[in-house]
Amino acid sequence: MRGALAGLLTAALLVADPGADDGTPDAVAVVAVTGPDAETVVAWVGDCRAYAFDGQALRQYTTDHTVGQQLRQSGGIPLEVAESHDHWLRVSLSRATPATAYEVVLPAGELVLLTSDGVHDQVAHAVLEALVRDHHADPQALADALVAAAEADEGGTRDDATAVILAAR
């Protein structure tokens, strides 16, 4: 097995085997594999996200592996209830298997954004899209702008904010 899913599941094996450390490590991850003039294949577990920008609109291609997202997809639950469960992960690297890690193919030639929840949970989609429109020609400036836009939550806590930009050349 090769590609994004293989890389993600290999990372899962490393997290699941802590070696001499007695702690219980865990993490979420998004992995992207691409090449010149090629589609981008993305694999993920947890609440990391992959987006693509086609020059017109920013589209989210991944779905968070959280209890909150599962409640939203099931329907009939008030949005506030689902949102209160967004921090509970259903799948993470330590629990990733071929059945729980997903893969999606993004169109060739599009600008790809990979973000941690510290970015997309703190920055509204409309703001993300506006930042992409303003900085799409400069991947580093875009990544910096996305991370800078992530603010602390109501309790004053600022989560890790990570953004990676893959630009077709």
N, C-alpha and C positions, 0 to 999 in steps of 0.2 A: 504494500500500500504506500502511495506517495501523495504528496500535496498537502493542502491545508489541513484536512481532517487527520492525516497521519501525524503532522506536526503537533496538532492540538492534543491528540490522544497520547503521544509520547510525553508531552508536558504533564498530562494527567498522571501517567505512571510515575514520573519523577516526584510529583507532589504527594502521591499516595504512599510512596516509600520514603519516609523521612530519614532513614539511615540511623545514625547514632542519636539524633535529636529525638527526645521524647514528646515534643510538642505535636500538636495536630495541625499541620499547615493546611491552608486552603487558599484558593484564589479563583478568579474568573479570568477568561482570556478570549481574545479574538485574534485569529491568524488569517493573513491574506497572502495569497500566492498569485503572482502575475508575471507577465513578460511583455516585451515590445509588441504592440498591436494585438494583445491577447485579452481575453476576458480575465476578470479577477475572481478567483474562487476564495470564498471566505468561510471559515469554520469558527464556531463560537460556543462557549458555555457561560452561563451566568448572565449578568446584566451589562456586559460590554456591548457596544453597537457598531454596526457598519452602515454607512450612508453612501450614496452616490449622487453626484451633481452632474446633470446633463447639459448645463448651460442655461437651463430655464428653471428647474425645480430641484430641490433637495429631497431625496426619497430615502426613508429608512428601510433597509433590507433585512434586518435581524429582528427577532422578537425576544424580549427579556425572559429569562428563565426564572421568574419570580412567582410567588404565590399571588401577588397582586395582579400580575398580567394574566395568570390562569383564571382568576376571578372575573376580570374584565371580559375575557374570551367566553366564559361560561354564560355571562349575561345575568340580568335580574338582580345584580348587586349594586347598591349605590356606589358611585365613583369614589366617595370619601372612604368607604370601607375598603375598596380595592387598593387605593393609594396607601392606606395604613399598613398594607401587607407587602409593599414593594421592596422592603429591605430583607425579606425572607427569601433566600435563594432555594429554588427547587433543584437546580443542577449547578455544580461547580467542578473545578478540576479534580478534586478528590473523589467525586462521584460520577465522573464522566465515563461513558461507555459508547460504543458505536450506536447504540439505540437512543442515547440522550444528547449526544453532540450533533449539531446540525450543520449543514453546509448549504451555501447559496452561491449562485453564479451572478456576478454583476456584469453589465454590458461593457464591452471593450471601449476604450477611449474616454470613459467618464472619470471625473475626479472622485477619488474614494477617501472617505473620512472614517477613521476608527476612533471611537471615544470610550472613555471610562465613564461610569455613572457620575463621577464628580463633575463632568462637563454636562452631559445631557439631562441629568436630574436637576441641575441648577440653572440651565439656560433654556428658555422656551424655544420650541422648534422654529418659530418665526424669526427669532433673534439669530439662531444658528444659520438659517437660510440667508439672512441679511449679511452676516459676517462672511459667508461663503461667496456671495455676490461681490462683496467689497474686496475680498482678498484672494479670489480663485487663481489669479495669475502668479501668486507667490506662496507656495506651500508652507514655507517656514513662517511667514507673516500670518497666514491663516491659522496655523497651529497655535502660534503665540496669542492671537486674538481670541481663539476659542477658550484657551486655558485662562486668559485674563478675565474673560466674561463670567467665568464660574465664581459665584459668590458664596459666602457662608450661608448656611440655612438659618431658620428662625432661632435656633438655639446657639448660634454663633460658631458652629462647627463647620469647617471646610474640609470636604472629602478630597482625596487625591484627584487631581484633574489632569488627565492625559489625553492628548490628541495626536494622532499620526495621520499624515496626509500622503496619499499616493497619487501622483500626477502623471498622466499619460504624456509621453514625450514623442 
